[in-house]
């Protein structure tokens, strides 16, 4: 990873952390609860990851509905970005 890519990944990570805090009304206890809950849904392999994320976001009743929708968008986008990055790394490795 070159310095520009590293810097961009750090900016993206900071943006995501800020967006999660905002979705949790800047309450760090809610963020911790969210992360604990997120870890538990990743184990469910009977459904697609997108379905699991949607169900997960819908079940976070301590968040307002709008914030649950924003959280889903953020997680979905992070998932897509992660998959693209993994594909890029695999392609880079093959070359």
C-alpha positions, 0 to 999 in steps of 0.5 A: 500500500502506497502512502496515498492509499494509506492516507485515503484508507485512514480518512475513510476509516475516520469518516466511518467512525464518525458516521457510526457515532452520529448514528448512535447520537454520539453515545459511546455506550450505544456504539459499544452495544452496536459493535457487540451486536454486530459481532453476533450477527456475523456468525449467522451463515444461513442468510446472505451478509446483506440480509444479516446486516439489514436484519441487524440494523432493523433490530437496533431499536435504541437507534432512531429509524433514520439512523438505522437506515443510515447505519445499514447504508454505511455498513453496506458501503463498507462491505462493498469497499472491503470486497473490492479491496480484497479483489484488488489485493488478490489481483495484485498478488496474482500479477 
